Amino acid sequence: MIHLSWHERPTIKTVVCNHTNAEKYIVHNVLTPGKEYEVKNETDDFYFIVDNRGKVGGYYKHYFTEKAV
């Protein structure tokens, strides 16, 4: 039940949104190209980030690039 405490979890890394050109899902309402987002959890295909709504959502990794430290 990791999803219940995502907001309190430490940020794993920071990613930058490259684009919001989604073929299947609408993401332009919750992501902004060029904006940095905090990654709270990661799987092979998804980043779970705090989006523009202030909620944690899972998004395909191809929307983002990792920010250099």
mmCIF file as Biopython writes it, N, C-alpha, C and O atoms, coordinates in Angstrom:
data_model
#
loop_
_atom_site.group_PDB
_atom_site.id
_atom_site.type_symbol
_atom_site.label_atom_id
_atom_site.label_alt_id
_atom_site.label_comp_id
_atom_site.label_asym_id
_atom_site.label_entity_id
_atom_site.label_seq_id
_atom_site.pdbx_PDB_ins_code
_atom_site.Cartn_x
_atom_site.Cartn_y
_atom_site.Cartn_z
_atom_site.occupancy
_atom_site.B_iso_or_equiv
_atom_site.auth_seq_id
_atom_site.auth_asym_id
_atom_site.pdbx_PDB_model_num
ATOM 1   N N  . MET A ? 1  ? 0.819  -1.178 0.000   1.0 0.0 1  A 1 
ATOM 2   C CA . MET A ? 1  ? 0.000  0.000  0.000   1.0 0.0 1  A 1 
ATOM 3   C C  . MET A ? 1  ? 0.875  1.257  0.000   1.0 0.0 1  A 1 
ATOM 4   O O  . MET A ? 1  ? 0.615  2.224  0.716   1.0 0.0 1  A 1 
ATOM 5   N N  . ILE A ? 2  ? 1.898  1.206  -0.814  1.0 0.0 2  A 1 
ATOM 6   C CA . ILE A ? 2  ? 2.852  2.310  -0.930  1.0 0.0 2  A 1 
ATOM 7   C C  . ILE A ? 2  ? 2.169  3.600  -1.394  1.0 0.0 2  A 1 
ATOM 8   O O  . ILE A ? 2  ? 2.611  4.697  -1.052  1.0 0.0 2  A 1 
ATOM 9   N N  . HIS A ? 3  ? 1.104  3.468  -2.163  1.0 0.0 3  A 1 
ATOM 10  C CA . HIS A ? 3  ? 0.447  4.653  -2.719  1.0 0.0 3  A 1 
ATOM 11  C C  . HIS A ? 3  ? -0.184 5.547  -1.655  1.0 0.0 3  A 1 
ATOM 12  O O  . HIS A ? 3  ? -0.471 6.711  -1.931  1.0 0.0 3  A 1 
ATOM 13  N N  . LEU A ? 4  ? -0.402 5.041  -0.466  1.0 0.0 4  A 1 
ATOM 14  C CA . LEU A ? 4  ? -1.007 5.844  0.598   1.0 0.0 4  A 1 
ATOM 15  C C  . LEU A ? 4  ? -0.031 6.843  1.208   1.0 0.0 4  A 1 
ATOM 16  O O  . LEU A ? 4  ? -0.454 7.824  1.819   1.0 0.0 4  A 1 
ATOM 17  N N  . SER A ? 5  ? 1.265  6.607  1.052   1.0 0.0 5  A 1 
ATOM 18  C CA . SER A ? 5  ? 2.250  7.502  1.669   1.0 0.0 5  A 1 
ATOM 19  C C  . SER A ? 5  ? 3.197  8.142  0.654   1.0 0.0 5  A 1 
ATOM 20  O O  . SER A ? 5  ? 4.278  8.591  1.036   1.0 0.0 5  A 1 
ATOM 21  N N  . TRP A ? 6  ? 2.825  8.198  -0.620  1.0 0.0 6  A 1 
ATOM 22  C CA . TRP A ? 6  ? 3.711  8.751  -1.646  1.0 0.0 6  A 1 
ATOM 23  C C  . TRP A ? 6  ? 4.087  10.205 -1.398  1.0 0.0 6  A 1 
ATOM 24  O O  . TRP A ? 6  ? 5.228  10.591 -1.652  1.0 0.0 6  A 1 
ATOM 25  N N  . HIS A ? 7  ? 3.175  11.005 -0.918  1.0 0.0 7  A 1 
ATOM 26  C CA . HIS A ? 7  ? 3.487  12.429 -0.695  1.0 0.0 7  A 1 
ATOM 27  C C  . HIS A ? 7  ? 4.535  12.615 0.395   1.0 0.0 7  A 1 
ATOM 28  O O  . HIS A ? 7  ? 5.315  13.566 0.342   1.0 0.0 7  A 1 
ATOM 29  N N  . GLU A ? 8  ? 4.564  11.738 1.367   1.0 0.0 8  A 1 
ATOM 30  C CA . GLU A ? 8  ? 5.521  11.845 2.467   1.0 0.0 8  A 1 
ATOM 31  C C  . GLU A ? 8  ? 6.859  11.189 2.130   1.0 0.0 8  A 1 
ATOM 32  O O  . GLU A ? 8  ? 7.845  11.436 2.824   1.0 0.0 8  A 1 
ATOM 33  N N  . ARG A ? 9  ? 6.920  10.372 1.103   1.0 0.0 9  A 1 
ATOM 34  C CA . ARG A ? 9  ? 8.151  9.671  0.749   1.0 0.0 9  A 1 
ATOM 35  C C  . ARG A ? 9  ? 9.185  10.639 0.184   1.0 0.0 9  A 1 
ATOM 36  O O  . ARG A ? 9  ? 8.822  11.649 -0.421  1.0 0.0 9  A 1 
ATOM 37  N N  . PRO A ? 10 ? 10.460 10.343 0.374   1.0 0.0 10 A 1 
ATOM 38  C CA . PRO A ? 10 ? 11.495 11.220 -0.205  1.0 0.0 10 A 1 
ATOM 39  C C  . PRO A ? 10 ? 11.491 11.133 -1.732  1.0 0.0 10 A 1 
ATOM 40  O O  . PRO A ? 10 ? 11.107 10.117 -2.312  1.0 0.0 10 A 1 
ATOM 41  N N  . THR A ? 11 ? 11.921 12.202 -2.355  1.0 0.0 11 A 1 
ATOM 42  C CA . THR A ? 11 ? 12.011 12.237 -3.809  1.0 0.0 11 A 1 
ATOM 43  C C  . THR A ? 11 ? 13.203 11.403 -4.261  1.0 0.0 11 A 1 
ATOM 44  O O  . THR A ? 11 ? 14.310 11.570 -3.749  1.0 0.0 11 A 1 
ATOM 45  N N  . ILE A ? 12 ? 12.978 10.499 -5.227  1.0 0.0 12 A 1 
ATOM 46  C CA . ILE A ? 12 ? 14.038 9.636  -5.741  1.0 0.0 12 A 1 
ATOM 47  C C  . ILE A ? 12 ? 14.967 10.419 -6.651  1.0 0.0 12 A 1 
ATOM 48  O O  . ILE A ? 12 ? 16.189 10.330 -6.535  1.0 0.0 12 A 1 
ATOM 49  N N  . LYS A ? 13 ? 14.373 11.188 -7.560  1.0 0.0 13 A 1 
ATOM 50  C CA . LYS A ? 13 ? 15.120 12.005 -8.513  1.0 0.0 13 A 1 
ATOM 51  C C  . LYS A ? 13 ? 14.184 13.036 -9.109  1.0 0.0 13 A 1 
ATOM 52  O O  . LYS A ? 13 ? 12.987 13.042 -8.823  1.0 0.0 13 A 1 
ATOM 53  N N  . THR A ? 14 ? 14.726 13.897 -9.928  1.0 0.0 14 A 1 
ATOM 54  C CA . THR A ? 14 ? 13.938 14.921 -10.603 1.0 0.0 14 A 1 
ATOM 55  C C  . THR A ? 14 ? 14.002 14.673 -12.106 1.0 0.0 14 A 1 
ATOM 56  O O  . THR A ? 14 ? 15.066 14.381 -12.652 1.0 0.0 14 A 1 
ATOM 57  N N  . VAL A ? 15 ? 12.851 14.793 -12.770 1.0 0.0 15 A 1 
ATOM 58  C CA . VAL A ? 15 ? 12.786 14.625 -14.214 1.0 0.0 15 A 1 
ATOM 59  C C  . VAL A ? 15 ? 12.177 15.877 -14.834 1.0 0.0 15 A 1 
ATOM 60  O O  . VAL A ? 15 ? 11.463 16.631 -14.173 1.0 0.0 15 A 1 
ATOM 61  N N  . VAL A ? 16 ? 12.472 16.084 -16.121 1.0 0.0 16 A 1 
ATOM 62  C CA . VAL A ? 16 ? 11.943 17.231 -16.868 1.0 0.0 16 A 1 
ATOM 63  C C  . VAL A ? 16 ? 11.019 16.692 -17.949 1.0 0.0 16 A 1 
ATOM 64  O O  . VAL A ? 16 ? 11.380 15.765 -18.675 1.0 0.0 16 A 1 
ATOM 65  N N  . CYS A ? 17 ? 9.834  17.268 -18.058 1.0 0.0 17 A 1 
ATOM 66  C CA . CYS A ? 17 ? 8.864  16.850 -19.072 1.0 0.0 17 A 1 
ATOM 67  C C  . CYS A ? 17 ? 9.320  17.345 -20.443 1.0 0.0 17 A 1 
ATOM 68  O O  . CYS A ? 17 ? 9.581  18.534 -20.623 1.0 0.0 17 A 1 
ATOM 69  N N  . ASN A ? 18 ? 9.415  16.428 -21.409 1.0 0.0 18 A 1 
ATOM 70  C CA . ASN A ? 18 ? 9.822  16.772 -22.770 1.0 0.0 18 A 1 
ATOM 71  C C  . ASN A ? 18 ? 8.644  17.200 -23.630 1.0 0.0 18 A 1 
ATOM 72  O O  . ASN A ? 18 ? 8.723  18.186 -24.362 1.0 0.0 18 A 1 
ATOM 73  N N  . HIS A ? 19 ? 7.564  16.461 -23.538 1.0 0.0 19 A 1 
ATOM 74  C CA . HIS A ? 19 ? 6.401  16.713 -24.393 1.0 0.0 19 A 1 
ATOM 75  C C  . HIS A ? 19 ? 5.161  16.131 -23.748 1.0 0.0 19 A 1 
ATOM 76  O O  . HIS A ? 19 ? 5.243  15.356 -22.795 1.0 0.0 19 A 1 
ATOM 77  N N  . THR A ? 20 ? 4.009  16.514 -24.280 1.0 0.0 20 A 1 
ATOM 78  C CA . THR A ? 20 ? 2.737  15.964 -23.815 1.0 0.0 20 A 1 
ATOM 79  C C  . THR A ? 20 ? 1.948  15.416 -25.003 1.0 0.0 20 A 1 
ATOM 80  O O  . THR A ? 20 ? 0.718  15.391 -24.972 1.0 0.0 20 A 1 
ATOM 81  N N  . ASN A ? 21 ? 2.646  14.979 -26.043 1.0 0.0 21 A 1 
ATOM 82  C CA . ASN A ? 21 ? 2.008  14.429 -27.236 1.0 0.0 21 A 1 
ATOM 83  C C  . ASN A ? 21 ? 1.677  12.960 -27.006 1.0 0.0 21 A 1 
ATOM 84  O O  . ASN A ? 21 ? 2.458  12.074 -27.351 1.0 0.0 21 A 1 
ATOM 85  N N  . ALA A ? 22 ? 0.529  12.718 -26.430 1.0 0.0 22 A 1 
ATOM 86  C CA . ALA A ? 22 ? 0.121  11.356 -26.113 1.0 0.0 22 A 1 
ATOM 87  C C  . ALA A ? 22 ? -0.790 10.825 -27.200 1.0 0.0 22 A 1 
ATOM 88  O O  . ALA A ? 22 ? -1.674 11.530 -27.686 1.0 0.0 22 A 1 
ATOM 89  N N  . GLU A ? 23 ? -0.568 9.580  -27.576 1.0 0.0 23 A 1 
ATOM 90  C CA . GLU A ? 23 ? -1.419 8.959  -28.593 1.0 0.0 23 A 1 
ATOM 91  C C  . GLU A ? 23 ? -2.721 8.434  -27.997 1.0 0.0 23 A 1 
ATOM 92  O O  . GLU A ? 23 ? -3.771 8.506  -28.634 1.0 0.0 23 A 1 
ATOM 93  N N  . LYS A ? 24 ? -2.653 7.908  -26.780 1.0 0.0 24 A 1 
ATOM 94  C CA . LYS A ? 24 ? -3.800 7.218  -26.213 1.0 0.0 24 A 1 
ATOM 95  C C  . LYS A ? 24 ? -4.443 7.954  -25.038 1.0 0.0 24 A 1 
ATOM 96  O O  . LYS A ? 24 ? -5.658 7.877  -24.851 1.0 0.0 24 A 1 
ATOM 97  N N  . TYR A ? 25 ? -3.644 8.665  -24.249 1.0 0.0 25 A 1 
ATOM 98  C CA . TYR A ? 25 ? -4.147 9.293  -23.036 1.0 0.0 25 A 1 
ATOM 99  C C  . TYR A ? 25 ? -4.006 10.806 -23.112 1.0 0.0 25 A 1 
ATOM 100 O O  . TYR A ? 25 ? -3.184 11.316 -23.874 1.0 0.0 25 A 1 
ATOM 101 N N  . ILE A ? 26 ? -4.797 11.520 -22.334 1.0 0.0 26 A 1 
ATOM 102 C CA . ILE A ? 26 ? -4.702 12.972 -22.261 1.0 0.0 26 A 1 
ATOM 103 C C  . ILE A ? 26 ? -3.788 13.322 -21.095 1.0 0.0 26 A 1 
ATOM 104 O O  . ILE A ? 26 ? -4.131 13.074 -19.939 1.0 0.0 26 A 1 
ATOM 105 N N  . VAL A ? 27 ? -2.637 13.893 -21.390 1.0 0.0 27 A 1 
ATOM 106 C CA . VAL A ? 27 ? -1.709 14.276 -20.332 1.0 0.0 27 A 1 
ATOM 107 C C  . VAL A ? 27 ? -1.401 15.768 -20.342 1.0 0.0 27 A 1 
ATOM 108 O O  . VAL A ? 27 ? -0.766 16.266 -19.412 1.0 0.0 27 A 1 
ATOM 109 N N  . HIS A ? 28 ? -1.834 16.493 -21.368 1.0 0.0 28 A 1 
ATOM 110 C CA . HIS A ? 28 ? -1.512 17.925 -21.433 1.0 0.0 28 A 1 
ATOM 111 C C  . HIS A ? 28 ? -2.219 18.727 -20.344 1.0 0.0 28 A 1 
ATOM 112 O O  . HIS A ? 28 ? -1.845 19.871 -20.087 1.0 0.0 28 A 1 
ATOM 113 N N  . ASN A ? 29 ? -3.220 18.157 -19.706 1.0 0.0 29 A 1 
ATOM 114 C CA . ASN A ? 29 ? -3.911 18.837 -18.607 1.0 0.0 29 A 1 
ATOM 115 C C  . ASN A ? 29 ? -3.135 18.772 -17.299 1.0 0.0 29 A 1 
ATOM 116 O O  . ASN A ? 29 ? -3.345 19.603 -16.415 1.0 0.0 29 A 1 
ATOM 117 N N  . VAL A ? 30 ? -2.238 17.790 -17.162 1.0 0.0 30 A 1 
ATOM 118 C CA . VAL A ? 30 ? -1.560 17.574 -15.883 1.0 0.0 30 A 1 
ATOM 119 C C  . VAL A ? 30 ? -0.040 17.660 -15.965 1.0 0.0 30 A 1 
ATOM 120 O O  . VAL A ? 30 ? 0.629  17.646 -14.932 1.0 0.0 30 A 1 
ATOM 121 N N  . LEU A ? 31 ? 0.517  17.749 -17.168 1.0 0.0 31 A 1 
ATOM 122 C CA . LEU A ? 31 ? 1.954  17.896 -17.352 1.0 0.0 31 A 1 
ATOM 123 C C  . LEU A ? 31 ? 2.237  19.139 -18.186 1.0 0.0 31 A 1 
ATOM 124 O O  . LEU A ? 31 ? 1.443  19.505 -19.052 1.0 0.0 31 A 1 
ATOM 125 N N  . THR A ? 32 ? 3.372  19.790 -17.925 1.0 0.0 32 A 1 
ATOM 126 C CA . THR A ? 32 ? 3.778  20.977 -18.662 1.0 0.0 32 A 1 
ATOM 127 C C  . THR A ? 32 ? 5.169  20.737 -19.237 1.0 0.0 32 A 1 
ATOM 128 O O  . THR A ? 32 ? 6.107  20.479 -18.483 1.0 0.0 32 A 1 
ATOM 129 N N  . PRO A ? 33 ? 5.321  20.819 -20.565 1.0 0.0 33 A 1 
ATOM 130 C CA . PRO A ? 33 ? 6.655  20.642 -21.145 1.0 0.0 33 A 1 
ATOM 131 C C  . PRO A ? 33 ? 7.649  21.665 -20.585 1.0 0.0 33 A 1 
ATOM 132 O O  . PRO A ? 33 ? 7.340  22.851 -20.475 1.0 0.0 33 A 1 
ATOM 133 N N  . GLY A ? 34 ? 8.840  21.188 -20.236 1.0 0.0 34 A 1 
ATOM 134 C CA . GLY A ? 34 ? 9.876  22.045 -19.679 1.0 0.0 34 A 1 
ATOM 135 C C  . GLY A ? 34 ? 9.856  22.146 -18.167 1.0 0.0 34 A 1 
ATOM 136 O O  . GLY A ? 34 ? 10.812 22.645 -17.572 1.0 0.0 34 A 1 
ATOM 137 N N  . LYS A ? 35 ? 8.801  21.688 -17.539 1.0 0.0 35 A 1 
ATOM 138 C CA . LYS A ? 35 ? 8.691  21.766 -16.083 1.0 0.0 35 A 1 
ATOM 139 C C  . LYS A ? 35 ? 9.365  20.562 -15.429 1.0 0.0 35 A 1 
ATOM 140 O O  . LYS A ? 35 ? 9.358  19.462 -15.981 1.0 0.0 35 A 1 
ATOM 141 N N  . GLU A ? 36 ? 9.944  20.778 -14.255 1.0 0.0 36 A 1 
ATOM 142 C CA . GLU A ? 36 ? 10.579 19.709 -13.499 1.0 0.0 36 A 1 
ATOM 143 C C  . GLU A ? 36 ? 9.563  19.075 -12.549 1.0 0.0 36 A 1 
ATOM 144 O O  . GLU A ? 36 ? 8.725  19.760 -11.963 1.0 0.0 36 A 1 
ATOM 145 N N  . TYR A ? 37 ? 9.658  17.753 -12.411 1.0 0.0 37 A 1 
ATOM 146 C CA . TYR A ? 37 ? 8.763  17.016 -11.535 1.0 0.0 37 A 1 
ATOM 147 C C  . TYR A ? 37 ? 9.558  16.104 -10.620 1.0 0.0 37 A 1 
ATOM 148 O O  . TYR A ? 37 ? 10.603 15.583 -11.009 1.0 0.0 37 A 1 
ATOM 149 N N  . GLU A ? 38 ? 9.060  15.908 -9.393  1.0 0.0 38 A 1 
ATOM 150 C CA . GLU A ? 38 ? 9.691  15.037 -8.418  1.0 0.0 38 A 1 
ATOM 151 C C  . GLU A ? 38 ? 9.183  13.614 -8.602  1.0 0.0 38 A 1 
ATOM 152 O O  . GLU A ? 38 ? 7.975  13.379 -8.629  1.0 0.0 38 A 1 
ATOM 153 N N  . VAL A ? 39 ? 10.108 12.664 -8.728  1.0 0.0 39 A 1 
ATOM 154 C CA . VAL A ? 39 ? 9.748  11.253 -8.877  1.0 0.0 39 A 1 
ATOM 155 C C  . VAL A ? 39 ? 9.646  10.639 -7.486  1.0 0.0 39 A 1 
ATOM 156 O O  . VAL A ? 39 ? 10.608 10.666 -6.718  1.0 0.0 39 A 1 
ATOM 157 N N  . LYS A ? 40 ? 8.479  10.087 -7.164  1.0 0.0 40 A 1 
ATOM 158 C CA . LYS A ? 40 ? 8.254  9.447  -5.874  1.0 0.0 40 A 1 
ATOM 159 C C  . LYS A ? 40 ? 8.438  7.939  -5.937  1.0 0.0 40 A 1 
ATOM 160 O O  . LYS A ? 40 ? 8.767  7.312  -4.930  1.0 0.0 40 A 1 
ATOM 161 N N  . ASN A ? 41 ? 8.228  7.350  -7.115  1.0 0.0 41 A 1 
ATOM 162 C CA . ASN A ? 41 ? 8.417  5.913  -7.314  1.0 0.0 41 A 1 
ATOM 163 C C  . ASN A ? 41 ? 8.662  5.688  -8.798  1.0 0.0 41 A 1 
ATOM 164 O O  . ASN A ? 41 ? 8.301  6.520  -9.630  1.0 0.0 41 A 1 
ATOM 165 N N  . GLU A ? 42 ? 9.283  4.548  -9.124  1.0 0.0 42 A 1 
ATOM 166 C CA . GLU A ? 42 ? 9.637  4.261  -10.512 1.0 0.0 42 A 1 
ATOM 167 C C  . GLU A ? 42 ? 9.483  2.765  -10.770 1.0 0.0 42 A 1 
ATOM 168 O O  . GLU A ? 42 ? 9.821  1.936  -9.926  1.0 0.0 42 A 1 
ATOM 169 N N  . THR A ? 43 ? 8.964  2.436  -11.957 1.0 0.0 43 A 1 
ATOM 170 C CA . THR A ? 43 ? 8.919  1.055  -12.424 1.0 0.0 43 A 1 
ATOM 171 C C  . THR A ? 43 ? 9.658  0.999  -13.755 1.0 0.0 43 A 1 
ATOM 172 O O  . THR A ? 43 ? 10.265 1.986  -14.171 1.0 0.0 43 A 1 
ATOM 173 N N  . ASP A ? 44 ? 9.610  -0.147 -14.423 1.0 0.0 44 A 1 
ATOM 174 C CA . ASP A ? 44 ? 10.290 -0.272 -15.706 1.0 0.0 44 A 1 
ATOM 175 C C  . ASP A ? 44 ? 9.739  0.686  -16.762 1.0 0.0 44 A 1 
ATOM 176 O O  . ASP A ? 44 ? 10.497 1.197  -17.586 1.0 0.0 44 A 1 
ATOM 177 N N  . ASP A ? 45 ? 8.436  0.932  -16.747 1.0 0.0 45 A 1 
ATOM 178 C CA . ASP A ? 45 ? 7.802  1.741  -17.785 1.0 0.0 45 A 1 
ATOM 179 C C  . ASP A ? 45 ? 7.283  3.095  -17.316 1.0 0.0 45 A 1 
ATOM 180 O O  . ASP A ? 45 ? 7.019  3.967  -18.145 1.0 0.0 45 A 1 
ATOM 181 N N  . PHE A ? 46 ? 7.131  3.291  -16.016 1.0 0.0 46 A 1 
ATOM 182 C CA . PHE A ? 46 ? 6.458  4.484  -15.505 1.0 0.0 46 A 1 
ATOM 183 C C  . PHE A ? 46 ? 7.278  5.219  -14.453 1.0 0.0 46 A 1 
ATOM 184 O O  . PHE A ? 46 ? 8.067  4.626  -13.717 1.0 0.0 46 A 1 
ATOM 185 N N  . TYR A ? 47 ? 7.060  6.556  -14.408 1.0 0.0 47 A 1 
ATOM 186 C CA . TYR A ? 47 ? 7.469  7.386  -13.283 1.0 0.0 47 A 1 
ATOM 187 C C  . TYR A ? 47 ? 6.191  7.758  -12.550 1.0 0.0 47 A 1 
ATOM 188 O O  . TYR A ? 47 ? 5.186  8.085  -13.181 1.0 0.0 47 A 1 
ATOM 189 N N  . PHE A ? 48 ? 6.221  7.712  -11.238 1.0 0.0 48 A 1 
ATOM 190 C CA . PHE A ? 48 ? 5.115  8.180  -10.425 1.0 0.0 48 A 1 
ATOM 191 C C  . PHE A ? 48 ? 5.556  9.516  -9.841  1.0 0.0 48 A 1 
ATOM 192 O O  . PHE A ? 48 ? 6.438  9.575  -8.983  1.0 0.0 48 A 1 
ATOM 193 N N  . ILE A ? 49 ? 4.929  10.584 -10.320 1.0 0.0 49 A 1 
ATOM 194 C CA . ILE A ? 49 ? 5.364  11.942 -9.999  1.0 0.0 49 A 1 
ATOM 195 C C  . ILE A ? 49 ? 4.228  12.741 -9.374  1.0 0.0 49 A 1 
ATOM 196 O O  . ILE A ? 49 ? 3.059  12.368 -9.471  1.0 0.0 49 A 1 
ATOM 197 N N  . VAL A ? 50 ? 4.591  13.843 -8.733  1.0 0.0 50 A 1 
ATOM 198 C CA . VAL A ? 50 ? 3.601  14.814 -8.271  1.0 0.0 50 A 1 
ATOM 199 C C  . VAL A ? 50 ? 3.338  15.732 -9.460  1.0 0.0 50 A 1 
ATOM 200 O O  . VAL A ? 50 ? 4.204  16.517 -9.846  1.0 0.0 50 A 1 
ATOM 201 N N  . ASP A ? 51 ? 2.143  15.632 -10.038 1.0 0.0 51 A 1 
ATOM 202 C CA . ASP A ? 51 ? 1.831  16.374 -11.268 1.0 0.0 51 A 1 
ATOM 203 C C  . ASP A ? 51 ? 1.285  17.765 -10.952 1.0 0.0 51 A 1 
ATOM 204 O O  . ASP A ? 51 ? 1.323  18.206 -9.803  1.0 0.0 51 A 1 
ATOM 205 N N  . ASN A ? 52 ? 0.781  18.448 -11.968 1.0 0.0 52 A 1 
ATOM 206 C CA . ASN A ? 52 ? 0.289  19.820 -11.825 1.0 0.0 52 A 1 
ATOM 207 C C  . ASN A ? 52 ? -0.923 19.928 -10.904 1.0 0.0 52 A 1 
ATOM 208 O O  . ASN A ? 52 ? -1.209 21.009 -10.389 1.0 0.0 52 A 1 
ATOM 209 N N  . ARG A ? 53 ? -1.629 18.839 -10.691 1.0 0.0 53 A 1 
ATOM 210 C CA . ARG A ? 53 ? -2.787 18.846 -9.798  1.0 0.0 53 A 1 
ATOM 211 C C  . ARG A ? 53 ? -2.377 18.740 -8.335  1.0 0.0 53 A 1 
ATOM 212 O O  . ARG A ? 53 ? -3.190 18.958 -7.437  1.0 0.0 53 A 1 
ATOM 213 N N  . GLY A ? 54 ? -1.092 18.399 -8.101  1.0 0.0 54 A 1 
ATOM 214 C CA . GLY A ? 54 ? -0.626 18.184 -6.738  1.0 0.0 54 A 1 
ATOM 215 C C  . GLY A ? 54 ? -0.835 16.760 -6.277  1.0 0.0 54 A 1 
ATOM 216 O O  . GLY A ? 54 ? -0.629 16.447 -5.105  1.0 0.0 54 A 1 
ATOM 217 N N  . LYS A ? 55 ? -1.246 15.885 -7.198  1.0 0.0 55 A 1 
ATOM 218 C CA . LYS A ? 55 ? -1.475 14.481 -6.877  1.0 0.0 55 A 1 
ATOM 219 C C  . LYS A ? 55 ? -0.389 13.643 -7.515  1.0 0.0 55 A 1 
ATOM 220 O O  . LYS A ? 55 ? 0.255  14.069 -8.474  1.0 0.0 55 A 1 
ATOM 221 N N  . VAL A ? 56 ? -0.187 12.451 -6.980  1.0 0.0 56 A 1 
ATOM 222 C CA . VAL A ? 56 ? 0.788  11.533 -7.558  1.0 0.0 56 A 1 
ATOM 223 C C  . VAL A ? 56 ? 0.102  10.733 -8.649  1.0 0.0 56 A 1 
ATOM 224 O O  . VAL A ? 56 ? -0.949 10.133 -8.426  1.0 0.0 56 A 1 
ATOM 225 N N  . GLY A ? 57 ? 0.705  10.729 -9.835  1.0 0.0 57 A 1 
ATOM 226 C CA . GLY A ? 57 ? 0.178  9.981  -10.963 1.0 0.0 57 A 1 
ATOM 227 C C  . GLY A ? 57 ? 1.288  9.237  -11.658 1.0 0.0 57 A 1 
ATOM 228 O O  . GLY A ? 57 ? 2.452  9.633  -11.585 1.0 0.0 57 A 1 
ATOM 229 N N  . GLY A ? 58 ? 0.937  8.155  -12.336 1.0 0.0 58 A 1 
ATOM 230 C CA . GLY A ? 58 ? 1.910  7.371  -13.077 1.0 0.0 58 A 1 
ATOM 231 C C  . GLY A ? 58 ? 1.885  7.748  -14.550 1.0 0.0 58 A 1 
ATOM 232 O O  . GLY A ? 58 ? 0.824  7.763  -15.174 1.0 0.0 58 A 1 
ATOM 233 N N  . TYR A ? 59 ? 3.062  8.054  -15.110 1.0 0.0 59 A 1 
ATOM 234 C CA . TYR A ? 59 ? 3.175  8.486  -16.495 1.0 0.0 59 A 1 
ATOM 235 C C  . TYR A ? 59 ? 4.302  7.732  -17.177 1.0 0.0 59 A 1 
ATOM 236 O O  . TYR A ? 59 ? 5.316  7.420  -16.553 1.0 0.0 59 A 1 
ATOM 237 N N  . TYR A ? 60 ? 4.126  7.441  -18.458 1.0 0.0 60 A 1 
ATOM 238 C CA . TYR A ? 60 ? 5.170  6.759  -19.216 1.0 0.0 60 A 1 
ATOM 239 C C  . TYR A ? 60 ? 6.477  7.541  -19.156 1.0 0.0 60 A 1 
ATOM 240 O O  . TYR A ? 60 ? 6.476  8.772  -19.145 1.0 0.0 60 A 1 
ATOM 241 N N  . LYS A ? 61 ? 7.573  6.826  -19.118 1.0 0.0 61 A 1 
ATOM 242 C CA . LYS A ? 61 ? 8.893  7.448  -19.019 1.0 0.0 61 A 1 
ATOM 243 C C  . LYS A ? 61 ? 9.266  8.247  -20.265 1.0 0.0 61 A 1 
ATOM 244 O O  . LYS A ? 61 ? 10.089 9.159  -20.183 1.0 0.0 61 A 1 
ATOM 245 N N  . HIS A ? 62 ? 8.676  7.923  -21.418 1.0 0.0 62 A 1 
ATOM 246 C CA . HIS A ? 62 ? 9.080  8.611  -22.649 1.0 0.0 62 A 1 
ATOM 247 C C  . HIS A ? 62 ? 8.638  10.073 -22.682 1.0 0.0 62 A 1 
ATOM 248 O O  . HIS A ? 62 ? 9.034  10.803 -23.591 1.0 0.0 62 A 1 
ATOM 249 N N  . TYR A ? 63 ? 7.837  10.519 -21.728 1.0 0.0 63 A 1 
ATOM 250 C CA . TYR A ? 63 ? 7.490  11.932 -21.631 1.0 0.0 63 A 1 
ATOM 251 C C  . TYR A ? 63 ? 8.600  12.755 -20.968 1.0 0.0 63 A 1 
ATOM 252 O O  . TYR A ? 63 ? 8.569  13.984 -21.028 1.0 0.0 63 A 1 
ATOM 253 N N  . PHE A ? 64 ? 9.577  12.099 -20.340 1.0 0.0 64 A 1 
ATOM 254 C CA . PHE A ? 64 ? 10.542 12.778 -19.485 1.0 0.0 64 A 1 
ATOM 255 C C  . PHE A ? 64 ? 11.981 12.448 -19.836 1.0 0.0 64 A 1 
ATOM 256 O O  . PHE A ? 64 ? 12.270 11.446 -20.489 1.0 0.0 64 A 1 
ATOM 257 N N  . THR A ? 65 ? 12.880 13.322 -19.384 1.0 0.0 65 A 1 
ATOM 258 C CA . THR A ? 65 ? 14.315 13.016 -19.332 1.0 0.0 65 A 1 
ATOM 259 C C  . THR A ? 65 ? 14.757 13.300 -17.908 1.0 0.0 65 A 1 
ATOM 260 O O  . THR A ? 65 ? 14.224 14.179 -17.232 1.0 0.0 65 A 1 
ATOM 261 N N  . GLU A ? 66 ? 15.745 12.533 -17.472 1.0 0.0 66 A 1 
ATOM 262 C CA . GLU A ? 66 ? 16.253 12.727 -16.117 1.0 0.0 66 A 1 
ATOM 263 C C  . GLU A ? 66 ? 17.091 13.986 -16.064 1.0 0.0 66 A 1 
ATOM 264 O O  . GLU A ? 66 ? 17.874 14.270 -16.971 1.0 0.0 66 A 1 
ATOM 265 N N  . LYS A ? 67 ? 16.920 14.727 -15.005 1.0 0.0 67 A 1 
ATOM 266 C CA . LYS A ? 67 ? 17.673 15.959 -14.811 1.0 0.0 67 A 1 
ATOM 267 C C  . LYS A ? 67 ? 19.063 15.590 -14.302 1.0 0.0 67 A 1 
ATOM 268 O O  . LYS A ? 67 ? 19.207 14.777 -13.389 1.0 0.0 67 A 1 
ATOM 269 N N  . ALA A ? 68 ? 20.071 16.192 -14.898 1.0 0.0 68 A 1 
ATOM 270 C CA . ALA A ? 68 ? 21.447 15.947 -14.468 1.0 0.0 68 A 1 
ATOM 271 C C  . ALA A ? 68 ? 21.632 16.532 -13.072 1.0 0.0 68 A 1 
ATOM 272 O O  . ALA A ? 68 ? 21.146 17.622 -12.770 1.0 0.0 68 A 1 
ATOM 273 N N  . VAL A ? 69 ? 22.337 15.793 -12.237 1.0 0.0 69 A 1 
ATOM 274 C CA . VAL A ? 69 ? 22.534 16.227 -10.842 1.0 0.0 69 A 1 
ATOM 275 C C  . VAL A ? 69 ? 23.636 17.235 -10.734 1.0 0.0 69 A 1 
ATOM 276 O O  . VAL A ? 69 ? 23.936 17.706 -9.637  1.0 0.0 69 A 1 
#
